[in-house]
Amino acid sequence: MTDARRPHTVVLALLLLVLAVTFGPAPATAAGADGAWWLPTARPAPDSQIGVTGEPFRGTTPDGQVRGFVDAHDHLFSNEAFGGRLICGKVFSEAGVADALKDCPEHYPDGTLAVFDYITHGGDGRHDPVGWPTFKDWPAYDSMTHQANYYAWVERAWRGGQRVLVNDLVTNGVICSVYFFKDRSCDEMTSIRLQAKLTYDLQAYVDRMYGGTGKGWFRVVTDSAQARQVIEQGKLAVVLGVETSEPFGCKQVLDLPQCSRADIDKGLDELYALGVRSMFLCHKFDNALCGVRFDEGGLGTAINVGQFLSTGTFWKTEKCTGTQHDNPIGTQPSAAEADLPAGTSVPRYDSDAQCNTRGLTALGEYAVRGMMQRKMMLEIDHMSVKAVGRVLDVFESARYPGVLSSHSWMDMDWTERVYRLGGFVAQYMHGSEGFVAEAARTKALRDRYGVGYGYGTDFNGVGSHPAPRGADAPHKVTYPFRSVDGGSVVDRQVTGERTWDVNTDGGAHAGLIPDWIEDIRQVGGQDVVGDLFRGAESYLGTWGATEHHQAAVNLADGATATASSTEWNPFTSYAPGRAVDGNRGTRWAADWSDDQWLTADLGATHRVGRVTLDWERAYARSYRIELSTDGTTWRTAWSTTTGDGGLDTATFTGTPARWVRVHGVQRGTNWGYSLYEMTVHSD
């Protein structure tokens, strides 16, 4: 018997086929082998298990906000850095898990030649080198030389609620050059390019498991709108960053920079084209852009040796001028000292001199402003407090929100300034008790500014991770448990013959991030986990505000300027107009007495609400910002008696004015007053 409805059924099926071919499957609904969009249709076999069941959460909250955790600082491909043999194992391999998760050849048979482990961590480096399938000794929470970011472990972190992953492309040319084992060039940009390529290769590798381009959960994003769309689909938004010691070739040798402004512009353009949207300007070693925040312990000694080998100088310290300070310099003995020339030794440092003498250089400020022009986010961790202070001054003068602290390497006193700008803060992946304590310290600030929180795991970086609290610890993690959103069930994670348990293994690899977050919940309660779950929205808020930032109009640009006096110099001009010419390489300078002023005629009456002053070393301790509509009658809009030089931003109630005057009352030095630039804004 024939079915009279069949022709209609065929037509409908053909119509659906045409629509499917035309529009393709929705990325978030491509079905796995059992019809679940979050499961691959063709995972390699054998492979690591994930240990999470249930559909990942999608969409937004009723008020349109995304949800999810943020790992603001990770290094997926640092196994390709430092000459390619310092971090052992791969994130993925076309040849499978056995090829990906194997140790470096020199670690066989017993880890005796795991040199970097005992240089940075002590001990003798001995371990069982066998990875897949037994994993007797690695990865481990305290190992610095073994792969912790195998793609399936990252997948587990995603399944457990992580929605943003910042992959910092990382390397260090000096560490590469002095390390005994390497199989490639030590050129930093060559490594950065390779790591960027591999990030896109991993995206394609995951896509193939899900049936084609765009269908996988690992999505590299280059703007905040794209990231938001990915997270709304329930997938992982991967952002590219850079953390390297000599970006753009900007090293210094005997305090002489080895790069130019042209090098910086070329380098920033290349990184942006690679998809990089955030970066550090200095890391571990002082360079031509900025001074660093020191390392401690034996690692600090090793890094200071590297500083000397890279720059020809050791770190230099001075007494701190404010409440902020850098880390104490590590002075414990290190095997790295053997690399120093004969007769050279690491200096000793005064305990009351804890600040790096080096701040943000002129080239560094040029790079900062270049990042602002490209709407990139700047990482301030690893910068000296002197450098960070100047960066925050620059950002505040422009109201630029693109500032990140991704793994607890800035002075804690800067936190509110970061939040006030609209920046984002994440804490290093400490043990749950320490993490909860630090989160509690800054909780009031997060509530005041209405922001979420992040963590920076620094996996595959030179650092250890949360130690196990023990199987009998109070408030331990009990398996299985539910994800924070309640939609998934998380059990112990199994890779090969090894079963991982955060109570006894600690933070051994990226797959244990959901377990670690559950440990935080057990120790500290739901509030801190709730702040972490709002991290994705806050991170995207900072990124989006950075992208949409518009530089305010400088009403004083090219204005007619007059002054009470001008310092005479036979070789250059310090005329008043030099402070309003838009060139930070020129300046106005006054005679050497207290009562001096500089006036800018804006040409017409404007609403004036903000004035920035970029002082040369000759700054004002006490001064006033005065406004006038007729050039005769003046009104004080803002004043201070505690000026300390640098870059000052005076903000006050918007007031009509045509003339703006900086009136010096008391000098901060024996010289006069000198300004590189004065800018005037409506708000």
Secondary structure, DSSP 8 states (H G I E B T S, - for coil): ---TTHHHHHHHHHHHHHHHHHH---GGG---TTS-TTS-SS--SS-----EES----S--TTS----EEEEEE-TTGGGSTTTTSSBS-S--TT-HHHHS---GGGTTTSTT-HHHHHHH-S--------TTT-SS-S-TT-SSB----HHHHHHHHHTTEEEEEEEEEE-HHHHHHSS--SS---HHHHHHHHHHHHHHHHHHHHHHTTSTT-SSEEE-SSHHHHHHHHHTT-EEEEEEEEESSGGG--EETTEE---HHHHHHHHHHHHHHTEEEEES--SS--SSB-B----HHHHHHHHHHHHHHHSS---EE--SSS--------S--GGGGGS-TT-------TT--EES--B-HHHHHHHHHHHHTT-EEE-TTB-HHHHHHHHHHHHHHT---EEE-SS-S-GGGHHHHHHHT-EEEEE---HHHHHHHHHHTHHHHHHHT---EEE--TTSSS-------TT-TT---SSEE-TTSS-EE--EEETTEEE-HHHH-S-SGGGHHHHHHHHHHHH-HHHHHHHHTHHHHHHHHHHHHHT------TTTT-EEEES-----SSS---GGGGGSS-TT--EE--SSS-EEEEEEEEEEEEEEEEEEEE-SS-EEEEEEEEESSSSS-EEEEEES---SSEEEEEEEEEEEEEEEEEEEEESSSS--EEEEEEEE--
